[in-house]
Amino acid sequence: MGSTMIPFTSDSCDGGYFHIASLNPNMGECILRPVPNRFKIVFRSDTLVQSINMCSSRTYFNLTEFVSIFSGIVNPNICVDVIGKILNVRELVFVPSVEHSQGGYFELCFGLRDTECIHLECRLTGDLAVEFYVLWKRRSRNTVICIIKFVKLELSQEHRWRCTNVTGCTRIMLNPDLSITD
């Protein structure tokens, strides 16, 4: 049985399952990690990455309770999934770059409220901020639930926890047709 080498891109980080052979695990030096282990994967010239076809096409979530975030139980170095009712969507703003006179990024802030009425501030940047804003404007009267998959946690300037996207990995779902939202 042969293995095929597939390109490992940022698009591969979410939603796909892979078997990785011939690699070197090294102690992770990065503060933000997609998984809770202490090691990072270092690819070698003979590393093989195989896509695994799952028996189920079901989307899996690592849903985190807001109370766990605010109480400090959740490790802020591990990316999580959050779900809640959308509140207080602000306007999409362009933030000019300090380093480049013509560069910058889009930013959008809003809130999510969970079933315990706990409020979590959310901050999306870049293309995902624009994507969310366009979807929200199209469906704002009907949108109630939002799942944000693979977010990182950060402290805001007000020293409150909020979630923000990881470029190329975070996904959003508005009013998902999933039994998990019931």
N, C-alpha and C positions, 0 to 999 in steps of 0.2 A: 504494500500500500504506500503510495508516494505522497509527499507533501508538496504543497505549492506555496511559494513565497508571495505574500500580498503586501502592498504598501501599507505601512502603519502611519496614518495621518490623524490629525485632531478630530476628523469626522468619525474615526474608529473608536473613540473613547467612550461613547455613550450609545447604548442600544444594541451593541454587538457583543458576542462572546467569542473568545479566541483562546487557542492553545498555543503557548509560546515555548519553543524548545531551543536549547543551546543558548543560554544567556548567563550573564554575570550579575548576581544580586549584590549591590553595594549599599552600605549604610546611606540612607537618604539625608541629604543636607538641606533640602528644600523645606520651607515651613509649611506650605500648602501641599497636601497629598490627596489623591483621589481615593485612596484606600487606607485603612488604619495600620498597615504594617510599616515597619521602620526602614524598609529597604526600597531602593529604586532599581528598576530594571535597566541594565546596560546592554544594549544590543551588540553582538559581535558579527563578524562577517559571515558566520555560519548559522546565525539565528534564523529560525523558521517560525513564521506566524501563520497559524491555520485558523480559518473561520470555522466556528462550530455551529452547525445547524441545530437549532433548538426544536424540541418536539412540540412546544407551544409557542405561539406568536404573542402571547400575553406580555404586556408591558409590566415590568417589576419596578417597585418603588422602595426607597429607603425613607419613608415618611417620618419626619421628626416632629414631636410635639413642641409647641412654642414654649410651654412651661419648662421643658428640658433645656431649651436654649437659654432662657433667661436665668435659670437656676445654676447654670454652669456645668450641668451634667454632660452636655455635648462638647466634644473636642472641636474647637474652631478650626483646627487644621485638617479636618475631614469634611469633604463635601457631602451635602445631604439633599433630600427632596422635601419641599414644603407644600402644604395645601391650605387654602383658606378662601374666604369671601373677599372679593376685591373691594377696597375702600379708598377714597381720596386720591384718585389718579390726578396727578399734577400735569402741567403742560410739558411737552418734550422740549428740552433746551439744548442748544449747542454750546459746549464748553471749549473755548479756545485753548490751544496748547501753549504752555509757557515756553517750551523749548523751541517750537517751530511757529513762525509768524503766520503761516497759512494753514496749519494743522489744527486738529481738535477732535472732539468726539461728541456724540449725542448722549444725553443722560435723561432718565425718567425715574421719578420717585412715586411710590404709591404704597398702600398698606394692604396687609392681609389680616383677616380676623378668623381665628379658629373656632371650634365648637365650644370652647370654654370662654369665649369672648376675650381672648388675649390677642393683642395687636402686635404684629411684626412689621416693621418698616422694610420696604424692598427698594433696591436701587439697581436699575438696569442701565448698561452703557453700550455704546456702539450700535451695531446692526440689530442686536436683540431688542434694544430700547425702541428703535424705530418699528420693528416688527410687532412688538407688543402694542405700541401706541396705535398703529394702523388697525390691528385686529380689534382693539378696545373701542376705537371710534366707530368701526363698522357694526359692532355688536353691543355697544354699551348698555342699551336698554335691556338686553337679554342675558348679559354676562353676569354670573354670580360667582362661580367657582373658578379658581386658578390653581393649577399645579405647576410648580417650577422645579424642574428636575436638575439636580447636580449644581447646587449653589454653594458658595462659600460664605462663611459668617465673618463679619467684621464689626468693629466698634465704630459708631458714628462720632462726629465731633461733639455730640451731646453725651457721649459715653454710654450709648444704648446699643444693644446688639441689633444688627440688621443683616439682611441677606443681599448678596450681589452676585452677578453672573461671572462665570469663567468663560472667557472668549473661546468660541468654537466648540464648547462642550455643553453649556446650559441650554435646556429646552423648556419651552412654555406650552401649556395646554389650557385653553379657555373653554369652560363648560365641557369638560371631557365626558364622553359617553362610556363611563367605566363604572362598574359596580362598587369600586372603592370609594366613590364620592357620595354614596348613599348614607 
